[in-house]
Structure formats: C-alpha cells, structure tokens
Amino acid sequence: MGSPYKRVVIKISGNALFNFDGSAKELETDDLLTNLLTQLKTVQQQGVQVAVVFGGGNICRGKQMAACGVKRTTADNIGMLATVINSLIIRERLTKMGCPCVLMTAFPVGNMTLPFEPFQAIRDLEQGNVVICAGGTGNPFVTTDTASSLRCIQVEADALIKLTKVNGVYDKDPNKFADAKLFRALSYDYVLEHQLAVMDLSAFNQCKIHSMPIHVANYREADVITRIVNGGTVGTIISREAMGDA
C-alpha cells in the first residue's frame, strides 16, 4: 500500500540528537539518530517528498540561558544558530548515507547553506532531495514548532509530523499522572477546548487554519517515520475530522 501523503514536513526534537560530551548518552543518541535518518532515506526512496526541521535543545535551551541572565532575544538567536549547527551535521550524515539533500536557512550563513525560498524548496523536493530547514523563522520569540508549521504551509505539505519524547497527546501530563490517557485521534477544536499540550498556540492555529494534519509521536518508537508515512497508527493524529478518540 502506498503512502497517503505525497509530501510531509517532519519536526524532530533536539533531544533526539547528539550531546557532544563523550558520554554513554552520546552513543545512545547517535544510534537513535542513525535510525531516524535511515527512516528518512527509506521514505524518500519510496517516493515521499520530505522536508525536515531539527530543534536545537541538545545544544542550548532558552530557559537555561534566561536563568543565567541572557535576554530572550539573544537566547532565541543562539537557539536558531543551534539548529543550523545540528542541520549541518545532519546534511553530512545524510550525504554519507547516499540520501540527496539540501540545507536551507531562514537567514544567510555565509556560503555554508542556501537561503530558504519556498518555490526552490518545492523544486528540490520534487527532484527527490530531502530539504533540511534550519534557523527557525529567522526571528526571535518564535519556536521551532511555529517554524515547522510555517514551512509545512510554504512547501504545500500534506502533513506535519512532530517527533518528541512523549508517545503522543495525553489528557494530562503522563510524567505526573500514571492514569494519563493517550489519544489516538483528535480534532483541532477538541485540542483547543481542552487545552491539550500539542505545540505552541501560534503553530497549532496555523495548522488548523490550513487544515494541516498533525501527527505527534515518540522518536524512539520503532519505525515511527515509515509507519506514519505509510498510514500506520502511531502516536496521535490531529485533524479537522477526528474527535477525541482514545
């Protein structure tokens, strides 16, 4: 069975990436990253067009910098640069795997990257390249969730896949409540009405306005990317039609 999606944007948390500290966790995250990149290559070879956005939280986090007295604007600028650092490594890894890719950033980075331009990004996707989108939106006070939803709309993707450290969307925090219930399908309105944690409100509303399906799943789930892209039930899907199914 073919994929229900022709083109997707995948947002992968910085938590899934390297720690650069030589620890056992660095080796563990390297194995995890290799697995995720292998899945990206698999779906790309399958004919699905893939753009990907990586977070930068493995390098720096705004809250931690704020606690050290760094202004929000500066912290956000550092965070955007962190996503570029991650994406440069991802580009090299994918290239070594034989997966064609291009790296586009929201702001100029010398001759290291290409500027993000929607029409060029679409052309690259149509030519079989994985398009890596880095640098957020280029503006502070905007999360990588918002950057991901914006890129989804700009490249006319069919769905946004958000890979994070939880298994999907719950009725309450699963880290605090053992009886937290995982939803399999939700509507945009249900999420807003019950104030469920999916992504920041600006990003979520962008997806709702453009009827963009959102998949939320754990990046550690086996074959998570290939299963979602091929119509499998993994994590939670949010769309206009779904209601509040567990």
N, C-alpha and C positions, 0 to 999 in steps of 0.2 A: 504494500500500500504506500502511495506517495505521501509527501508532506502536505498538510492542509495550508501551509504557508510558503509563499514564494520568496519573501524577504523578511528578515527579523533583525531586531537590534537586541543584543544581549549585554546586560549590565552586570559585571562581576565585581563583587566586593573586594576591596583591598585586603581584607582578612584572608582571602584565598591565595594571596601572593607571598613572595619571599620576605624573610625577616632581615637578611643581610647581617646576621650576628654569629654565624657559625654554629648555632645550636642544633639540637636534635629536631626542634620545631622547624628550622630552616629546611632540613632534609625532608621532613614530612610535607611541608607546603610545596616544596619543589616537585615531589611526586604527585601531589594534588594538581598543581598547575599543569604538569605534563599531561595528566589525564584529561583535563579540561581542554587544553589546546588540541589534543588528539581528537576529541569530540568535535571541536570547531572544524578541523580539517575534514573529518568524516562527513559532516552535513554539507560542507562546501563542495566536496566531491560528489555528493548526492544531487547537487544542483540547486540547493537552497542558498540564497544570497544572504550573507551575514555581515553585519556591522557590529562592532563590539566596543564597549566603554568600560574601562577599568577604574576602580576607585584608587585612592592614594593613602588610605588609612594605615597601611603597613609601614609607611614612611613617616607620616605625621598626622596628628589629629587636631582639629581646631580647638576642641575643648581643652586639651592638654596645653596647647600654646596659650590659650586665653588665661589659663591658670597661672602661667608664667608672666603674664602682663603684656602679651603680644596683642596688638589691636586686631579686631576682626578682619578688617580689610587686608592687612598684612598676612594674617593667618590663612585667609582664603586664597590669596595669591600663592603662598607657599604650597597649599594643598593642590592647586591647579598644576603647579610645576611638578609636584609629586606624581600626578597622573601621567605627565609626559615622561618622567623617568621610567615608570613602570611600563609604559607603552613602547618605549624604545627597546626595552628588553624583550617584550612580547613580540615585537616585529622581528627581532633577530631569531628568537626561538621558532616562530612560525616559518620563517625563511629557511632555517636549517632543516625543518621537517618537510620541506618541499611544498609548503602551502603558500601560494601567492598572496601578498598582502600589501597594503599601503597604509601609511600613518599620516593622519591629518590632525592638525591642531587648531584650536579656536583663536590662537594668536601666533605671530611669527616666532619661530625658534631657529633663527639663522638659516642654514642650509640643511638642517637635520630632518625637517619634516615638511610636509605640504600644507598649505592653508586649507582649512575646511571650506568647501564650496559645494552646496547641495547637488547641483547638476553634475559636477565632476565626480562626486561621491557615488551618485546613481550610475554613472557610466562605468566607474570602476567595479561596482557591484555586478553590473550586467556582464562585464568582461571576466567575471569569476574570481575577483580579488576579495579577500576579507578586508574590510575597511575598519581600521582602528581609529577611533575618535578620542582625542585626548585634549586636556586643557579646559575641561568643563565647557562653559559658555564663553569663557574669557572675561567674565565679570564676577566680582565678589558678591557675597550674600546669596549665592545660588548653589544648590547642591548638585552632586553628580546624578542624582535621581532626575532633577529637572533637566540637566544636560542630556540625559538618556532619552527622556520623553520628547524633548525638542528634536533630537537627531532622528528619532522614530518618525516624527511628522515630516521633517525636512527630506528624508530619503524615501518617504512614502512606504514605510514598512507595514507589514500585516500584523505584527505583534511585538510587544516588548517583553523580554524575558529577564526577570530580575533574580539573580542568584546571590543568596545571602547565607547567613549562618543558622537560620531557622528553617523549619520544614515547610513553611507556608504562612498563611494568615490565620491567627487564632482569635477566639473571642476574648481572651485576656492573656497576659504575659505568661508564656509557658515556663519561663525561668523562675517565676514566683509562685505559680499556681499549678499543682500537679494535675488538677482536673480540667486544665485548659483544653478547649475543643478546637481541633483543626478543621477549617472549612475547605471543602474541595472546589466549590463554585460560589461566586458572589456576584451581585450586581454592583455597579458604581454607587447607586443610591443607597443600597444596604450598607456599604462600607462607610459612606458619609454619615448616614443616620446614626450608626452605632459607633462612630469614631474609631474604627479599627485601624491598627497600625499597618500600613502598606508601604507608603513612601511619603515624602513631604507633600503638603496640600497642593502647592503650585504644580508639581509634576503630575499628581493624580488628576487634577482638574484638566490639564492639557490632554491627558489620555481620554478622559470622559468626553470632552468636547469633540474630539476627533474619533470617537468610538474605537479606540485602540485597545484590543485585548491585552491584559497584563497577566503574565504568569509569574508567580512568586514561589521559589523552591530553594532547597538547600544545595549548595555547590558540592557537598560531599555525597549526595545521593548518586547511586550507581547510574551511569549513562544518562545523567539528568538532561543534558542538552539534546542528545539524539532522541531520547524518549519524548520530550516535549515537542520538538520539531516534527516528529512523526505522529503526533496526535495522542501520545500516551497520557495517562492520568498521573501527574506528578505535582506535588505541592497544591497550590491554589490558583485557579483562573478567575479573573475578574473581567466581566464584560457587561454589555447592556442587558443581555437576556437573562443571565444566571441570577438566582435569587439569593438564598442563604443556605445552601446545601452542605451538610457535613459529610 
